Amino acid sequence: MDPRDNPVLRALRERRSIRKFTPEPVDKRTLTAILEAGQWAPSGKNNQPWRFLVVTRDDPRMDKLAACTQYTPIVRASAACICVFLDKRSMYSEMKDHQGAGACIQNMLLAIHTLGLGAVWLGQIVNDQQAALSALGLSGAELELQAVLALGHPDQKGGSKRKPLSELMLEDF
């Protein structure tokens, strides 16, 4: 079997950032499956320091959250936003825990894609931690926002280009 035919590797190649969504909601069972994908990400010492908050379109916090980013229209159009945090009390290594959060986010993005939905990783929103945490009614004493995943049923096709692998290699193997 050609390794590129593997469904996981194919999902990695096909997943794209989606910034436009239909008005259709995403059901709780599907959201739970996405969160469980994040739950299974690797973490140093298996500390699993990530924490999640789901804000749906009908939640009054959605507009407050949308006001915390330059991507307001994306947040408002999404069916739900998954806010990913690190629990500072559960962290043991800042670098490893941030890497783990990235793996957690990637797991969820891949799950979203394979479930036929679309999402975009919003990172700019973390630039003002206090505003975002306040919009969600949370404290920065225990939580650090890592990203917000705006998701829903896609209303666009995503596109992306990648540099040739040869440009990314430090040396041939």
Rosetta silent file (secondary structure, phi, psi, omega in degrees, C-alpha in Angstrom):
SEQUENCE: MDPRDNPVLRALRERRSIRKFTPEPVDKRTLTAILEAGQWAPSGKNNQPWRFLVVTRDDPRMDKLAACTQYTPIVRASAACICVFLDKRSMYSEMKDHQGAGACIQNMLLAIHTLGLGAVWLGQIVNDQQAALSALGLSGAELELQAVLALGHPDQKGGSKRKPLSELMLEDF
SCORE:     score description
SCORE:     0.000 S_00000001
   1 L     0.000  134.861  176.484    0.000    0.000    0.000 S_00000001
   2 L   -69.738  125.262 -178.874    1.221    3.453   -0.903 S_00000001
   3 H   -56.014  -28.745 -178.581    1.664    5.394    2.383 S_00000001
   4 H   -71.936  -11.971  176.840    0.029    8.438    0.777 S_00000001
   5 H   -85.879   -6.860  179.496   -3.240    6.448    0.474 S_00000001
   6 L   -60.829  134.194 -177.127   -3.463    6.152    4.265 S_00000001
   7 H   -62.711  -32.203  178.178   -6.646    7.938    5.473 S_00000001
   8 H   -69.755  -46.596  179.438   -4.812    9.814    8.233 S_00000001
   9 H   -64.744  -35.584  176.955   -2.095   11.037    5.884 S_00000001
  10 H   -65.538  -41.693  178.322   -4.734   11.971    3.316 S_00000001
  11 H   -62.524  -38.316  177.600   -6.631   13.996    5.980 S_00000001
  12 H   -60.934  -40.690 -178.983   -3.404   15.812    6.855 S_00000001
  13 H   -75.063  -32.705 -172.381   -2.949   16.814    3.205 S_00000001
  14 H   -90.861  -19.941 -177.477   -6.598   17.710    2.555 S_00000001
  15 L   -64.930  136.243  179.550   -7.476   19.715    5.686 S_00000001
  16 L  -136.514  157.061  174.578   -7.744   23.447    5.028 S_00000001
  17 E   -74.343  127.797  179.927   -8.637   26.518    7.042 S_00000001
  18 L  -114.699  128.393 -175.145  -12.291   27.401    6.480 S_00000001
  19 L  -118.158    0.364  178.771  -13.450   30.921    7.269 S_00000001
  20 L  -128.787  134.606 -174.572  -17.019   30.907    5.893 S_00000001
  21 E  -131.237  153.109  172.619  -19.819   28.799    7.324 S_00000001
  22 L   -77.942  167.906  178.319  -23.462   28.011    6.594 S_00000001
  23 L   -73.719   -8.227 -176.120  -26.090   28.854    9.241 S_00000001
  24 L   -62.564  133.666  178.450  -26.553   25.145   10.045 S_00000001
  25 L   -74.583  166.832  173.948  -25.721   24.264   13.683 S_00000001
  26 L  -111.859  127.783 -173.762  -23.320   21.538   14.776 S_00000001
  27 L   -74.209  160.115 -175.899  -24.871   19.003   17.134 S_00000001
  28 H   -61.517  -37.923  179.951  -23.555   18.241   20.615 S_00000001
  29 H   -61.248  -41.177  178.685  -22.564   14.666   19.728 S_00000001
  30 H   -68.315  -43.664  177.815  -20.302   15.941   16.948 S_00000001
  31 H   -60.573  -39.025  178.508  -18.800   18.634   19.184 S_00000001
  32 H   -63.900  -41.350  178.282  -18.107   15.971   21.815 S_00000001
  33 H   -62.067  -38.120  178.527  -16.305   13.797   19.248 S_00000001
  34 H   -66.005  -44.927  178.281  -14.124   16.782   18.295 S_00000001
  35 H   -62.698  -38.612  178.080  -13.280   17.483   21.940 S_00000001
  36 H   -64.739  -33.429  175.766  -12.438   13.814   22.483 S_00000001
  37 H   -62.359  -42.250  176.452   -9.974   13.998   19.575 S_00000001
  38 H   -64.754  -39.645 -179.376   -8.240   16.847   21.403 S_00000001
  39 H   -56.726  -32.792 -175.473   -8.362   14.916   24.653 S_00000001
  40 L   -89.078    9.265  177.843   -6.261   12.134   23.100 S_00000001
  41 L   -68.091  154.090  176.283   -3.359   14.377   22.056 S_00000001
  42 L   -73.824  149.878  174.811    0.066   13.576   23.492 S_00000001
  43 L  -147.579  149.706  178.451    1.404   15.612   26.395 S_00000001
  44 H   -58.879  132.503 -178.475    4.596   15.562   28.418 S_00000001
  45 H    57.239   18.208 -178.780    4.262   13.241   31.418 S_00000001
  46 H    52.899   36.139 -176.958    0.685   12.685   30.213 S_00000001
  47 L   -77.073  -17.575  175.612   -0.324   15.758   32.225 S_00000001
  48 L    45.071   61.711 -173.648   -3.075   16.730   29.735 S_00000001
  49 L   -79.620   -1.642 -177.224   -3.023   20.413   30.741 S_00000001
  50 E   -76.812  150.523  174.994   -5.554   21.556   28.135 S_00000001
  51 E  -136.917  149.201 -174.313   -9.031   22.708   29.025 S_00000001
  52 E  -122.530  149.161  170.584  -11.901   23.435   26.657 S_00000001
  53 E  -138.455  123.956  178.055  -14.833   25.810   26.520 S_00000001
  54 E  -100.017  125.276  177.284  -17.421   25.511   23.753 S_00000001
  55 E  -117.838  115.117 -178.352  -19.265   28.698   22.869 S_00000001
  56 E   -92.893  167.084 -175.553  -22.144   28.155   20.442 S_00000001
  57 L   -54.689  -34.031 -177.518  -23.821   30.675   18.184 S_00000001
  58 L   -88.184    1.321  178.706  -26.733   31.173   20.598 S_00000001
  59 L   -81.032  130.036 -179.683  -24.467   31.789   23.612 S_00000001
  60 L   -61.334  -19.709  178.174  -24.375   35.489   24.598 S_00000001
  61 H   -72.061  -16.387 -177.258  -20.599   35.210   25.066 S_00000001
  62 H   -60.294  -46.233  179.531  -20.191   34.655   21.299 S_00000001
  63 H   -65.437  -37.652  178.433  -20.557   38.372   20.495 S_00000001
  64 H   -65.409  -41.517  178.360  -18.210   39.306   23.339 S_00000001
  65 H   -64.922  -43.326 -179.940  -15.653   36.802   22.074 S_00000001
  66 H   -59.511  -31.699 -179.293  -16.020   38.084   18.501 S_00000001
  67 L   -73.152   -9.597 -177.091  -15.206   41.597   19.709 S_00000001
  68 L   -93.000    5.650 -176.170  -11.802   40.384   20.962 S_00000001
  69 L  -142.075  155.401  174.238  -10.367   39.633   17.526 S_00000001
  70 L   -72.274   -8.409 -179.030   -9.848   41.233   14.142 S_00000001
  71 L  -101.398   37.159 -178.589  -11.670   38.169   12.785 S_00000001
  72 H   -49.242  -48.210 -178.152  -15.049   39.198   14.200 S_00000001
  73 H   -61.656  -33.495  179.377  -17.064   38.118   11.103 S_00000001
  74 H   -66.908  -46.690 -179.741  -15.547   34.617   11.207 S_00000001
  75 H   -61.944  -46.921 -177.914  -16.423   34.131   14.865 S_00000001
  76 H   -63.974  -31.691 -178.588  -19.959   35.465   14.395 S_00000001
  77 H   -81.757  -18.353 -175.752  -20.579   33.219   11.374 S_00000001
  78 L   -71.825  152.469  175.553  -19.326   30.039   13.053 S_00000001
  79 L   -73.743  -32.269 -179.648  -21.714   27.500   14.551 S_00000001
  80 E  -158.693  156.414  171.584  -19.410   27.150   17.543 S_00000001
  81 E  -122.363  131.597  173.154  -16.036   28.188   18.850 S_00000001
  82 E  -101.712  115.692  177.905  -13.847   25.837   20.824 S_00000001
  83 E   -92.867  126.148 -177.639  -11.640   27.829   23.153 S_00000001
  84 E  -110.279  126.149 -178.115   -8.499   25.926   24.097 S_00000001
  85 E  -122.231  161.488  163.653   -6.699   26.831   27.306 S_00000001
  86 E  -106.726  134.769  174.883   -3.801   25.577   29.355 S_00000001
  87 E   -85.309  110.688 -175.050   -4.537   25.075   33.034 S_00000001
  88 H   -59.032  -29.283 -179.922   -1.558   26.743   34.696 S_00000001
  89 H   -72.231  -20.660 -178.420   -1.919   24.491   37.753 S_00000001
  90 H   -97.842   -6.519 -177.172   -1.462   21.384   35.577 S_00000001
  91 L   -77.189  148.190  173.888    1.569   22.609   33.634 S_00000001
  92 L  -128.096  -22.076  179.335    5.043   21.316   34.345 S_00000001
  93 L  -145.581  113.070 -174.959    7.095   22.597   31.391 S_00000001
  94 H   -53.721  -48.361 -178.465    6.008   25.727   29.549 S_00000001
  95 H   -63.853  -49.019 -177.866    7.521   24.664   26.235 S_00000001
  96 H   -65.032  -37.486 -179.577    6.280   21.073   26.360 S_00000001
  97 H   -69.728  -35.972  174.730    2.818   22.114   27.508 S_00000001
  98 H   -67.549  -37.713  175.875    2.515   24.654   24.670 S_00000001
  99 H   -63.436  -41.482  177.850    3.632   21.956   22.234 S_00000001
 100 H   -62.053  -40.154  177.542    0.997   19.635   23.699 S_00000001
 101 H   -62.253  -39.230  176.806   -1.674   22.300   23.243 S_00000001
 102 H   -62.787  -41.253  177.489   -0.652   22.570   19.586 S_00000001
 103 H   -64.314  -40.286  178.092   -0.991   18.805   19.167 S_00000001
 104 H   -60.563  -45.893  179.853   -4.398   18.954   20.863 S_00000001
 105 H   -64.115  -43.237  178.803   -5.542   21.705   18.502 S_00000001
 106 H   -62.545  -41.761  176.970   -4.260   19.810   15.454 S_00000001
 107 H   -56.823  -45.052 -178.542   -6.125   16.675   16.565 S_00000001
 108 H   -67.109  -40.107  178.279   -9.345   18.668   16.767 S_00000001
 109 H   -61.549  -39.986  177.947   -8.766   20.329   13.382 S_00000001
 110 H   -68.048  -39.641  177.317   -8.263   16.914   11.794 S_00000001
 111 H   -62.571  -45.133  179.193  -11.376   15.551   13.513 S_00000001
 112 H   -56.504  -47.231 -179.380  -13.395   18.544   12.307 S_00000001
 113 H   -62.002  -48.139 -176.039  -12.203   17.936    8.742 S_00000001
 114 H   -70.315  -17.155  175.534  -12.889   14.194    8.770 S_00000001
 115 L   -88.880    6.200  176.045  -16.394   14.835   10.135 S_00000001
 116 L    82.905   12.763  178.670  -17.161   16.941    7.060 S_00000001
 117 L  -102.765  179.367  176.619  -16.988   20.265    8.865 S_00000001
 118 E  -131.595  157.097 -179.798  -14.631   23.184    8.487 S_00000001
 119 E  -157.928  163.294  172.638  -12.645   25.263   10.956 S_00000001
 120 E  -136.771  140.116  177.934   -9.968   27.869   11.315 S_00000001
 121 E   -85.510  111.347  178.655   -7.391   28.204   14.081 S_00000001
 122 E   -96.135  110.275 -179.583   -7.622   31.764   15.396 S_00000001
 123 L  -101.447  -26.364 -176.758   -4.380   32.656   17.117 S_00000001
 124 H   -59.543  -28.733 -176.879   -4.494   36.440   16.992 S_00000001
 125 H   -63.201  -22.328 -178.976   -7.132   36.470   19.734 S_00000001
 126 H   -76.431   -8.999 -179.145   -4.550   35.383   22.322 S_00000001
 127 H   -64.802  -25.114  175.493   -2.700   38.686   21.959 S_00000001
 128 H  -123.443   78.269 -178.503   -5.081   40.239   24.482 S_00000001
 129 H   -53.161  -47.357 -174.055   -5.533   37.466   27.024 S_00000001
 130 H   -61.410  -42.979 -179.592   -7.347   39.648   29.524 S_00000001
 131 H   -64.537  -45.255 -178.789  -10.001   40.817   27.062 S_00000001
 132 H   -65.488  -45.405  179.147  -10.689   37.301   25.773 S_00000001
 133 H   -63.009  -41.398  178.932  -10.814   35.757   29.250 S_00000001
 134 H   -63.005  -41.919  178.623  -13.054   38.555   30.473 S_00000001
 135 H   -59.869  -29.790 -178.787  -15.419   38.075   27.505 S_00000001
 136 H   -94.207   -3.568 -179.552  -15.749   34.441   28.533 S_00000001
 137 L    73.951   31.071 -177.249  -16.148   35.196   32.231 S_00000001
 138 L  -117.920  164.814 -179.312  -12.890   33.440   33.126 S_00000001
 139 L  -106.806  140.837  176.279   -9.810   34.320   35.145 S_00000001
 140 L   -79.690   -5.216  179.428   -6.267   34.496   33.853 S_00000001
 141 L   -65.762  -33.017 -176.368   -4.969   33.361   37.228 S_00000001
 142 L  -114.656  -19.449 -173.605   -5.561   29.721   36.334 S_00000001
 143 E  -124.899  144.735  174.311   -6.040   29.654   32.558 S_00000001
 144 E  -124.972  117.142  179.809   -4.022   30.747   29.526 S_00000001
 145 E   -68.138  129.580  179.317   -5.889   30.954   26.214 S_00000001
 146 E  -101.301  -37.883 -178.203   -4.018   29.117   23.456 S_00000001
 147 E  -173.692  164.689  170.859   -6.392   29.461   20.505 S_00000001
 148 E  -124.061  129.270  175.306   -9.985   29.594   19.416 S_00000001
 149 E  -101.129  110.634  174.776  -11.233   27.179   16.768 S_00000001
 150 E   -87.720  126.610 -173.790  -14.141   28.701   14.843 S_00000001
 151 E  -139.892  163.078  177.363  -16.044   25.862   13.212 S_00000001
 152 E   170.900 -168.913  176.180  -19.164   24.963   11.331 S_00000001
 153 L   -78.618  125.624 -173.153  -20.480   23.559    8.095 S_00000001
 154 E   -64.921  140.209  174.783  -18.219   24.934    5.355 S_00000001
 155 L  -121.034   29.297  177.342  -19.540   27.528    2.940 S_00000001
 156 L  -165.178  161.350  171.017  -16.310   27.652    0.922 S_00000001
 157 L   -97.415  137.784  178.113  -13.552   25.429   -0.357 S_00000001
 158 L   -86.086  160.818  177.113  -10.216   25.934    1.297 S_00000001
 159 L  -144.080  154.015  178.827   -6.958   26.298   -0.531 S_00000001
 160 L  -163.994  153.494  174.442   -3.312   26.196    0.401 S_00000001
 161 L  -123.546  150.984  177.356    0.138   25.938   -1.079 S_00000001
 162 L  -127.090  145.800  173.313    3.178   24.333    0.475 S_00000001
 163 L   -64.975  151.829  174.341    6.857   24.861   -0.132 S_00000001
 164 L   -60.798  144.298  179.827    8.589   21.885   -1.697 S_00000001
 165 H   -55.315  -34.884 -179.251    9.876   19.468    0.930 S_00000001
 166 H   -60.231  -29.486  178.335   13.391   19.991   -0.422 S_00000001
 167 H   -75.619  -18.684 -177.710   13.231   23.637    0.762 S_00000001
 168 H   -95.532  -15.875 -177.419   12.388   22.538    4.293 S_00000001
 169 L   -81.147  133.611  175.226   15.102   19.907    4.675 S_00000001
 170 L   -76.028  -29.644  173.877   18.347   20.917    6.383 S_00000001
 171 L  -157.416  157.031  176.887   20.057   18.038    4.587 S_00000001
 172 L   -71.715  154.732  175.761   19.117   15.144    2.329 S_00000001
 173 L  -124.741    0.000    0.000   18.637   11.718    3.794 S_00000001
